[in-house]
């Protein structure tokens, strides 16, 4: 599936994401966190299990395996080979961007609000409880699965379903605010789209 990422589109999407993030930060994040704090107890353990299965560390391991698979995979499987390659690079690229945002913004996690009434940004910290945004789980799952949609459109529904489940698990487990998982999802999707366009552009140039 062709994806055309232009400077104008990037600016518009970044503006849209920032506006929605800001609105969620001001009006939705705390109410949603308080709701799951009060009513999410029955699903807390399940959310923790989902988070453990779809952890960024596991996605990084998948990226390593995918890289090795591309090396040994016969060239006749061009479509599958291209998708697997993009999965690997999308995951790594998204996680790098995510870590820069996490450590740079250093947003307080919900636990800091519930225990110390701290809400907002600390800026420039690698402390776990100050690395709430973006959600590493959300960005990793969307970075790892979006390439499937780029190659096979019918996968969009299962990809969205898995992504939403992971996002909900982070909210129920009180590890992130709503805007954190929102931003993480877009970092993952954006990373995958950029990687896809890079390889598709190279393919077009080779054919000229």
N, C-alpha and C positions, 0 to 999 in steps of 0.2 A: 504494500500500500504506500503510495507516494505521500510524503509529508513535506510541505514547503514551509520552512522556518525562515521568515524574513525579519529584518531589524524592526520594522513597524509592528509586526505581529508580536515579537518578543516584548517590545515596550508596552503594548496594549495589555498583554497577558500579565506582565509583571505588575502593572498598575492595578489590574483587576484583582490579582492575588493579594497585593498589599492592602487594598481597600477592604476586601472581605476579611482578611486577617485582622485589620484594625477594628472593624465592626465586631468581630467575634471576641477580640481581646477586651473591648469596652463593655459589651452587653451580654455575651453568651457564655464565655469561658467559665466564669465562677458559678453561675446557675447550673450549668451542665455538670461541672465537677461536684457541686453540692448534691445534685440529684443522684449521681452514681455513688457518692459517699453514703447517702441515706438508703438507697434502694438496690444497689448492685452487689450486696453481700452474698447472695445466693449464687452468683456467677463469678465471684472473685477468683476462685481456684481454677475454674475453666478458662477464664481470661488469662491467668498466669500461664497455664499450659499452652494456650495458643501463642502467647508472646514468646515462650521458650522455643517452640517449634520454628517460628518464623523470625528468629532473632537475626540481627544484622551479621553476626558472626557466621551463622549458617549460610547466609546469602553470599558472604565472602568466600566460604568454602565452595559453594556452588560455582562462583565465578572462576575459581582456580580449576575446578573439574571441567568447566565449560571451555576454558582456554586450552587445556590438554586435549579435550575432545576435538576441538577445531584442528589441532595439529595432526591428529591421527585420522581424522575423518576423510574418506575419499572425496575428491573434488566433484564427483558426479552428483553428490548430494548438496548441490549448490545452495538451494533455498534453506534447508535445515542448517547447513554449515554457517550461512550468513546470519540466521536467527540466533544460533548458539553463540556466535562471536559477539553479536550485539548485546546479548544478555550479560556476558562477562564484562564488557567494557562499560555498559550502562550502570551496572551495580557498583563497580569501582568508582566511576565518575560521580555518581550520586552520593555515595558515602563520603567522598572527599569534600564535596560541596556541603553536605550536611554537617560534617565535623567542623568546617570553618564557620558555619553559621552558629552551631551549638556553642563553640568556645568563644566566638566573638560576641554574640548576643547574651549568652549566659543567663537565660531566663529561669526564674525559680520554678521548680516543679510543684505540683499540687501539695506534696507532703510538706513543703516549706510554708504554704498557706495554712494548712490544717494544724501544724505544730507551732509555727512562729508568726502567723499572719503576714507573711512576706509574699507580695505579689508584684510582678513586674520583671525588670531586667537588672542584672548586676553588672554585666558587660565584662568580657575577657576573664573567663575562669574555666578550668577543666574539672571542677568539682562536680560529681555526678548529680547532686541535687540542684545544681545550677545550670544544667544542660537540657532543659525541657524542649526547646524548639530548634529545629524541627524534629519530629518523631523519626528516629532512625529506623524503626520497624516499618513505618508507613512508606518512607522513601525507598527502602530496600525492596519491599514487596512490589511496589509499582515499577521500580527500575528493572526488576528481574522479570516481571510478567508483561509489561507493555510491549516489548519486542515481539511477543507472540501475536498481539493485535496488529502490529505493523505488517506482519507477514500473512496472518490468517484472521480475517475480520470476525469470523464466527466465534472466536475466543473472547470477544469483548465482555460478554455476560459473565462467564466463569471468572475472568480476571477481575472484573469489578466486584463480584461476590466475595472472592477471597480477600481482595483489598479492603473492602468495607468491614469484613469480619475482623481482620487484623487491626484496623483503626478502632473499632468498637472495643476490642480486647484491651487496647492501651488506655481507653477512657474508663472502662469498668475497673481495670486494675489500678486506676488513679496514678498512672505514670506520666500522663500528659493532659494538657487542656485541648479543647476542641480545635482551636486555631493551630496547635502544634501538629496534629495529625493531618489537618488540611494542608498546611504548608509542606509537610513531609511528602504527602501524596503528589503534590505538584512538582516538587524537586525531582522525585522519581520519574514522573511522566515526562517532564521537560528534559531530563538527562537522556532518557531513552529516545526521545524524538530528535534531539541534537545528534546523538550517535548514529541513529538511523539515517538522517539526512547526510551526515558526513560520508558514510559508506555508499549510499545511493548516488551521491554526487561524484564520488570517485569512480563508480561503475559507469556512469554516463560519460565521464571524461575519457575513460579507457575505450569506449565504443566509438568515439569520434575519430 
